[in-house]
Amino acid sequence: MIVPDEEYLDFSRVPQSRGVPQVLVVSGLIGLLMIFMIGAASCLYSGYGHHWPAPTSMRVDLGTLHD
């Protein structure tokens, strides 16, 4: 005996999205902020310990050409 389905699946409408979760948006913004903070720190600390040109670089004895 053929029994009709009790559950009818309606495929006439497109499912609606609930949107992007707020946790994902907040974590994305925090990650983006951290990327820019690391970049700024790299730029600010790039000159630490570097003195170019060195004041003694022209005083280095390279030896004589005639031995």
Backbone atoms as SQL, in Angstrom:
CREATE TABLE atoms (id INTEGER PRIMARY KEY, chain TEXT, resi INTEGER, resn TEXT, atom TEXT, x REAL, y REAL, z REAL);
INSERT INTO atoms VALUES
  (1, 'A', 1, 'MET', 'N', 0.829, -1.160, 0.000),
  (2, 'A', 1, 'MET', 'CA', 0.000, 0.000, 0.000),
  (3, 'A', 1, 'MET', 'C', 0.889, 1.244, 0.000),
  (4, 'A', 2, 'ILE', 'N', 0.560, 2.190, -0.801),
  (5, 'A', 2, 'ILE', 'CA', 1.319, 3.433, -0.904),
  (6, 'A', 2, 'ILE', 'C', 0.761, 4.433, 0.100),
  (7, 'A', 3, 'VAL', 'N', 1.690, 4.927, 0.936),
  (8, 'A', 3, 'VAL', 'CA', 1.297, 5.890, 1.966),
  (9, 'A', 3, 'VAL', 'C', 1.940, 7.233, 1.614),
  (10, 'A', 4, 'PRO', 'N', 1.194, 8.318, 1.590),
  (11, 'A', 4, 'PRO', 'CA', 1.799, 9.630, 1.286),
  (12, 'A', 4, 'PRO', 'C', 2.751, 10.071, 2.410),
  (13, 'A', 5, 'ASP', 'N', 3.774, 10.790, 1.998),
  (14, 'A', 5, 'ASP', 'CA', 4.749, 11.297, 2.984),
  (15, 'A', 5, 'ASP', 'C', 4.067, 12.265, 3.939),
  (16, 'A', 6, 'GLU', 'N', 4.375, 12.086, 5.222),
  (17, 'A', 6, 'GLU', 'CA', 3.805, 12.994, 6.206),
  (18, 'A', 6, 'GLU', 'C', 4.600, 14.305, 6.258),
  (19, 'A', 7, 'GLU', 'N', 5.875, 14.221, 5.927),
  (20, 'A', 7, 'GLU', 'CA', 6.714, 15.422, 5.956),
  (21, 'A', 7, 'GLU', 'C', 6.887, 15.915, 4.532),
  (22, 'A', 8, 'TYR', 'N', 6.549, 17.179, 4.301),
  (23, 'A', 8, 'TYR', 'CA', 6.677, 17.768, 2.980),
  (24, 'A', 8, 'TYR', 'C', 7.839, 18.747, 2.983),
  (25, 'A', 9, 'LEU', 'N', 8.795, 18.527, 2.110),
  (26, 'A', 9, 'LEU', 'CA', 9.940, 19.418, 1.996),
  (27, 'A', 9, 'LEU', 'C', 9.625, 20.497, 0.974),
  (28, 'A', 10, 'ASP', 'N', 9.719, 21.753, 1.408),
  (29, 'A', 10, 'ASP', 'CA', 9.394, 22.878, 0.535),
  (30, 'A', 10, 'ASP', 'C', 10.683, 23.464, -0.030),
  (31, 'A', 11, 'PHE', 'N', 10.925, 23.257, -1.322),
  (32, 'A', 11, 'PHE', 'CA', 12.122, 23.768, -1.983),
  (33, 'A', 11, 'PHE', 'C', 11.821, 25.016, -2.806),
  (34, 'A', 12, 'SER', 'N', 10.722, 25.675, -2.557),
  (35, 'A', 12, 'SER', 'CA', 10.345, 26.836, -3.355),
  (36, 'A', 12, 'SER', 'C', 11.004, 28.122, -2.861),
  (37, 'A', 13, 'ARG', 'N', 11.540, 28.140, -1.636),
  (38, 'A', 13, 'ARG', 'CA', 12.181, 29.341, -1.102),
  (39, 'A', 13, 'ARG', 'C', 13.659, 29.077, -0.829),
  (40, 'A', 14, 'VAL', 'N', 14.439, 30.143, -0.933),
  (41, 'A', 14, 'VAL', 'CA', 15.862, 30.062, -0.634),
  (42, 'A', 14, 'VAL', 'C', 16.032, 30.251, 0.871),
  (43, 'A', 15, 'PRO', 'N', 16.833, 29.424, 1.530),
  (44, 'A', 15, 'PRO', 'CA', 17.032, 29.592, 2.966),
  (45, 'A', 15, 'PRO', 'C', 17.678, 30.942, 3.287),
  (46, 'A', 16, 'GLN', 'N', 17.279, 31.523, 4.386),
  (47, 'A', 16, 'GLN', 'CA', 17.824, 32.815, 4.793),
  (48, 'A', 16, 'GLN', 'C', 18.990, 32.598, 5.746),
  (49, 'A', 17, 'SER', 'N', 20.023, 33.409, 5.550),
  (50, 'A', 17, 'SER', 'CA', 21.203, 33.326, 6.400),
  (51, 'A', 17, 'SER', 'C', 20.979, 34.111, 7.684),
  (52, 'A', 18, 'ARG', 'N', 21.606, 33.654, 8.739),
  (53, 'A', 18, 'ARG', 'CA', 21.541, 34.384, 10.002),
  (54, 'A', 18, 'ARG', 'C', 22.596, 35.475, 10.070),
  (55, 'A', 19, 'GLY', 'N', 23.478, 35.548, 9.107),
  (56, 'A', 19, 'GLY', 'CA', 24.534, 36.546, 9.083),
  (57, 'A', 19, 'GLY', 'C', 25.824, 36.012, 9.675),
  (58, 'A', 20, 'VAL', 'N', 26.786, 36.905, 9.796),
  (59, 'A', 20, 'VAL', 'CA', 28.093, 36.544, 10.337),
  (60, 'A', 20, 'VAL', 'C', 28.022, 36.649, 11.858),
  (61, 'A', 21, 'PRO', 'N', 28.504, 35.642, 12.579),
  (62, 'A', 21, 'PRO', 'CA', 28.487, 35.716, 14.044),
  (63, 'A', 21, 'PRO', 'C', 29.349, 36.873, 14.555),
  (64, 'A', 22, 'GLN', 'N', 28.918, 37.493, 15.632),
  (65, 'A', 22, 'GLN', 'CA', 29.625, 38.639, 16.183),
  (66, 'A', 22, 'GLN', 'C', 31.013, 38.260, 16.678),
  (67, 'A', 23, 'VAL', 'N', 31.176, 37.047, 17.162),
  (68, 'A', 23, 'VAL', 'CA', 32.493, 36.594, 17.627),
  (69, 'A', 23, 'VAL', 'C', 33.490, 36.594, 16.477),
  (70, 'A', 24, 'LEU', 'N', 33.053, 36.208, 15.292),
  (71, 'A', 24, 'LEU', 'CA', 33.933, 36.182, 14.128),
  (72, 'A', 24, 'LEU', 'C', 34.341, 37.596, 13.723),
  (73, 'A', 25, 'VAL', 'N', 33.432, 38.528, 13.764),
  (74, 'A', 25, 'VAL', 'CA', 33.742, 39.914, 13.408),
  (75, 'A', 25, 'VAL', 'C', 34.724, 40.512, 14.404),
  (76, 'A', 26, 'VAL', 'N', 34.486, 40.298, 15.689),
  (77, 'A', 26, 'VAL', 'CA', 35.370, 40.851, 16.723),
  (78, 'A', 26, 'VAL', 'C', 36.761, 40.235, 16.624),
  (79, 'A', 27, 'SER', 'N', 36.850, 38.930, 16.445),
  (80, 'A', 27, 'SER', 'CA', 38.165, 38.292, 16.339),
  (81, 'A', 27, 'SER', 'C', 38.889, 38.738, 15.069),
  (82, 'A', 28, 'GLY', 'N', 38.168, 38.979, 13.993),
  (83, 'A', 28, 'GLY', 'CA', 38.794, 39.488, 12.775),
  (84, 'A', 28, 'GLY', 'C', 39.352, 40.881, 12.962),
  (85, 'A', 29, 'LEU', 'N', 38.602, 41.741, 13.652),
  (86, 'A', 29, 'LEU', 'CA', 39.085, 43.097, 13.909),
  (87, 'A', 29, 'LEU', 'C', 40.286, 43.102, 14.846),
  (88, 'A', 30, 'ILE', 'N', 40.276, 42.248, 15.848),
  (89, 'A', 30, 'ILE', 'CA', 41.422, 42.148, 16.760),
  (90, 'A', 30, 'ILE', 'C', 42.646, 41.638, 16.003),
  (91, 'A', 31, 'GLY', 'N', 42.472, 40.655, 15.146),
  (92, 'A', 31, 'GLY', 'CA', 43.584, 40.139, 14.346),
  (93, 'A', 31, 'GLY', 'C', 44.154, 41.189, 13.408),
  (94, 'A', 32, 'LEU', 'N', 43.278, 41.975, 12.776),
  (95, 'A', 32, 'LEU', 'CA', 43.729, 43.035, 11.878),
  (96, 'A', 32, 'LEU', 'C', 44.480, 44.116, 12.654),
  (97, 'A', 33, 'LEU', 'N', 43.999, 44.450, 13.829),
  (98, 'A', 33, 'LEU', 'CA', 44.673, 45.430, 14.675),
  (99, 'A', 33, 'LEU', 'C', 46.059, 44.923, 15.086),
  (100, 'A', 34, 'MET', 'N', 46.154, 43.640, 15.412),
  (101, 'A', 34, 'MET', 'CA', 47.447, 43.071, 15.795),
  (102, 'A', 34, 'MET', 'C', 48.428, 43.076, 14.629),
  (103, 'A', 35, 'ILE', 'N', 47.954, 42.837, 13.427),
  (104, 'A', 35, 'ILE', 'CA', 48.834, 42.872, 12.254),
  (105, 'A', 35, 'ILE', 'C', 49.438, 44.257, 12.089),
  (106, 'A', 36, 'PHE', 'N', 48.604, 45.295, 12.224),
  (107, 'A', 36, 'PHE', 'CA', 49.119, 46.649, 12.072),
  (108, 'A', 36, 'PHE', 'C', 50.031, 47.041, 13.238),
  (109, 'A', 37, 'MET', 'N', 49.753, 46.540, 14.426),
  (110, 'A', 37, 'MET', 'CA', 50.621, 46.839, 15.564),
  (111, 'A', 37, 'MET', 'C', 51.993, 46.193, 15.387),
  (112, 'A', 38, 'ILE', 'N', 52.041, 44.969, 14.892),
  (113, 'A', 38, 'ILE', 'CA', 53.318, 44.300, 14.644),
  (114, 'A', 38, 'ILE', 'C', 54.094, 45.022, 13.544),
  (115, 'A', 39, 'GLY', 'N', 53.396, 45.467, 12.505),
  (116, 'A', 39, 'GLY', 'CA', 54.055, 46.234, 11.441),
  (117, 'A', 39, 'GLY', 'C', 54.616, 47.546, 11.941),
  (118, 'A', 40, 'ALA', 'N', 53.851, 48.247, 12.790),
  (119, 'A', 40, 'ALA', 'CA', 54.330, 49.515, 13.345),
  (120, 'A', 40, 'ALA', 'C', 55.528, 49.284, 14.251),
  (121, 'A', 41, 'ALA', 'N', 55.486, 48.242, 15.061),
  (122, 'A', 41, 'ALA', 'CA', 56.622, 47.942, 15.932),
  (123, 'A', 41, 'ALA', 'C', 57.860, 47.595, 15.107),
  (124, 'A', 42, 'SER', 'N', 57.687, 46.882, 14.017),
  (125, 'A', 42, 'SER', 'CA', 58.826, 46.538, 13.155),
  (126, 'A', 42, 'SER', 'C', 59.445, 47.791, 12.554),
  (127, 'A', 43, 'CYS', 'N', 58.596, 48.720, 12.130),
  (128, 'A', 43, 'CYS', 'CA', 59.118, 49.966, 11.551),
  (129, 'A', 43, 'CYS', 'C', 59.806, 50.827, 12.610),
  (130, 'A', 44, 'LEU', 'N', 59.218, 50.896, 13.798),
  (131, 'A', 44, 'LEU', 'CA', 59.782, 51.749, 14.840),
  (132, 'A', 44, 'LEU', 'C', 61.099, 51.201, 15.384),
  (133, 'A', 45, 'TYR', 'N', 61.226, 49.884, 15.485),
  (134, 'A', 45, 'TYR', 'CA', 62.437, 49.282, 16.041),
  (135, 'A', 45, 'TYR', 'C', 63.474, 48.926, 14.980),
  (136, 'A', 46, 'SER', 'N', 63.210, 49.221, 13.730),
  (137, 'A', 46, 'SER', 'CA', 64.153, 48.824, 12.677),
  (138, 'A', 46, 'SER', 'C', 65.471, 49.591, 12.752),
  (139, 'A', 47, 'GLY', 'N', 65.442, 50.792, 13.307),
  (140, 'A', 47, 'GLY', 'CA', 66.676, 51.565, 13.402),
  (141, 'A', 47, 'GLY', 'C', 67.445, 51.340, 14.680),
  (142, 'A', 48, 'TYR', 'N', 66.934, 50.517, 15.574),
  (143, 'A', 48, 'TYR', 'CA', 67.590, 50.297, 16.863),
  (144, 'A', 48, 'TYR', 'C', 68.906, 49.558, 16.659),
  (145, 'A', 49, 'GLY', 'N', 70.001, 50.149, 17.120),
  (146, 'A', 49, 'GLY', 'CA', 71.310, 49.510, 17.028),
  (147, 'A', 49, 'GLY', 'C', 72.007, 49.710, 15.699),
  (148, 'A', 50, 'HIS', 'N', 71.393, 50.409, 14.762),
  (149, 'A', 50, 'HIS', 'CA', 72.015, 50.631, 13.460),
  (150, 'A', 50, 'HIS', 'C', 72.485, 52.075, 13.366),
  (151, 'A', 51, 'HIS', 'N', 73.738, 52.238, 13.043),
  (152, 'A', 51, 'HIS', 'CA', 74.310, 53.568, 12.848),
  (153, 'A', 51, 'HIS', 'C', 74.993, 53.556, 11.488),
  (154, 'A', 52, 'TRP', 'N', 74.312, 53.988, 10.462),
  (155, 'A', 52, 'TRP', 'CA', 74.880, 53.952, 9.118),
  (156, 'A', 52, 'TRP', 'C', 75.100, 55.356, 8.628),
  (157, 'A', 53, 'PRO', 'N', 76.183, 55.653, 8.024),
  (158, 'A', 53, 'PRO', 'CA', 77.390, 54.839, 7.957),
  (159, 'A', 53, 'PRO', 'C', 78.138, 54.889, 9.280),
  (160, 'A', 54, 'ALA', 'N', 78.864, 53.861, 9.550),
  (161, 'A', 54, 'ALA', 'CA', 79.631, 53.799, 10.793),
  (162, 'A', 54, 'ALA', 'C', 80.727, 54.858, 10.745),
  (163, 'A', 55, 'PRO', 'N', 80.928, 55.603, 11.832),
  (164, 'A', 55, 'PRO', 'CA', 81.951, 56.656, 11.810),
  (165, 'A', 55, 'PRO', 'C', 83.371, 56.117, 11.664),
  (166, 'A', 56, 'THR', 'N', 83.601, 54.881, 11.999),
  (167, 'A', 56, 'THR', 'CA', 84.953, 54.324, 11.888),
  (168, 'A', 56, 'THR', 'C', 85.140, 53.480, 10.631),
  (169, 'A', 57, 'SER', 'N', 84.182, 53.459, 9.737),
  (170, 'A', 57, 'SER', 'CA', 84.297, 52.580, 8.572),
  (171, 'A', 57, 'SER', 'C', 85.399, 53.030, 7.616),
  (172, 'A', 58, 'MET', 'N', 85.685, 54.310, 7.564),
  (173, 'A', 58, 'MET', 'CA', 86.742, 54.787, 6.659),
  (174, 'A', 58, 'MET', 'C', 88.121, 54.690, 7.296),
  (175, 'A', 59, 'ARG', 'N', 88.211, 54.319, 8.544),
  (176, 'A', 59, 'ARG', 'CA', 89.497, 54.253, 9.245),
  (177, 'A', 59, 'ARG', 'C', 90.044, 52.829, 9.335),
  (178, 'A', 60, 'VAL', 'N', 89.410, 51.888, 8.714),
  (179, 'A', 60, 'VAL', 'CA', 89.859, 50.514, 8.792),
  (180, 'A', 60, 'VAL', 'C', 91.066, 50.344, 7.890),
  (181, 'A', 61, 'ASP', 'N', 92.147, 49.812, 8.456),
  (182, 'A', 61, 'ASP', 'CA', 93.372, 49.593, 7.685),
  (183, 'A', 61, 'ASP', 'C', 93.189, 48.338, 6.840),
  (184, 'A', 62, 'LEU', 'N', 93.211, 48.513, 5.544),
  (185, 'A', 62, 'LEU', 'CA', 93.058, 47.382, 4.632),
  (186, 'A', 62, 'LEU', 'C', 94.383, 46.785, 4.222),
  (187, 'A', 63, 'GLY', 'N', 95.448, 47.296, 4.771),
  (188, 'A', 63, 'GLY', 'CA', 96.765, 46.782, 4.407),
  (189, 'A', 63, 'GLY', 'C', 97.343, 47.566, 3.244),
  (190, 'A', 64, 'THR', 'N', 98.557, 47.249, 2.910),
  (191, 'A', 64, 'THR', 'CA', 99.209, 47.936, 1.803),
  (192, 'A', 64, 'THR', 'C', 99.198, 47.032, 0.584),
  (193, 'A', 65, 'LEU', 'N', 99.256, 47.654, -0.569),
  (194, 'A', 65, 'LEU', 'CA', 99.272, 46.873, -1.812),
  (195, 'A', 65, 'LEU', 'C', 100.686, 46.371, -2.133),
  (196, 'A', 66, 'HIS', 'N', 101.705, 47.052, -1.633),
  (197, 'A', 66, 'HIS', 'CA', 103.084, 46.676, -1.923),
  (198, 'A', 66, 'HIS', 'C', 103.678, 46.011, -0.702),
  (199, 'A', 67, 'ASP', 'N', 104.033, 44.765, -0.820),
  (200, 'A', 67, 'ASP', 'CA', 104.663, 44.052, 0.282),
  (201, 'A', 67, 'ASP', 'C', 106.026, 43.608, -0.062);
